């Protein structure tokens, strides 16, 4: 028997229930993972609220790290292996769960399991954004919203490690200091400064080849206005809600802009790509190019409060749930 979080209907944090479930032995190609730490990610709130619909009832959570405690037939993992996952299915909010072995990645000896659970999904997001959605180059300027969040702090460090000039937006002076200490050359407080005008000043009027926007409704138009002609808008999240429908003529009027709405799951659906993505993330961690800030830890039983704090933007860096 294991404790796990389940949802039987969509809604606010209160729909997440802490339940006792029976965990069957793993079948062919499956392994049982005893979670050491579970990652908390904004996409979890989309699944809980119904913005990204799931078949109910269901477990929730995508990311965790722990130890293999049982293996089914036909797997290349062994009992005792330390593994991390972020694209293996739903149900990470649990003491233990069965997962397909091919979607798990061994954690390097030099990486702590807490760090692995905190960096896998967020680091994977950063990897596909700046290496594959728009391959960011040394010397290029870019803009990243919510620079002091979990993804933002990793993005700033990774981009700085390749010599890119990163501009970040934040909502307080405290968060601005945090972003600067994590690779951002320029930080804009959107509550007190005009973001578009500051980008114009920073780039001497040339504006940006790419904007990475995970906020959504509150920043969408602003992001478009920060782009140079034929620039790329990467809209990868909806933390403030979904943007209004876009008239394609707007892209013409603003300079023949490009726009994409990518997702981590699309970029890691292929197992080889997923493993290469995670290898790149772990290499950045092991080299010291990325330091993962785990600024909040919640017992798994307090998952409702963890979601409330995340949605109220009370968290910085990464958060883990502890079984």
Secondary structure, DSSP 8 states (H G I E B T S, - for coil): -EEEEEESS-SSGGGEEEEEE------TTEEEEEEEEEE--HHHHHHHHTSS---SSEE----EEEEEEEE-TT-S--TT-EEEESSS-S--SBSEEEEEGGG-EE--TTS-HHHHHHHHHHHHHHHIIIIIIS---TT-EEEESSTTBHHHHHHHHHHHHTT-EEEEEESSHHHHHHHHTTT-SEEEETTTS-HHHHHHHHTTT--EEEEEE-S-TTTHHHHHHTEEEEEEEEE---TT-------HHHHHHTTS-EEE---HHHHSSSHHHHHHHHHHHHHHHHHTS----EEEEEEGGGHHHHHHHHHTT---BEEEEE-
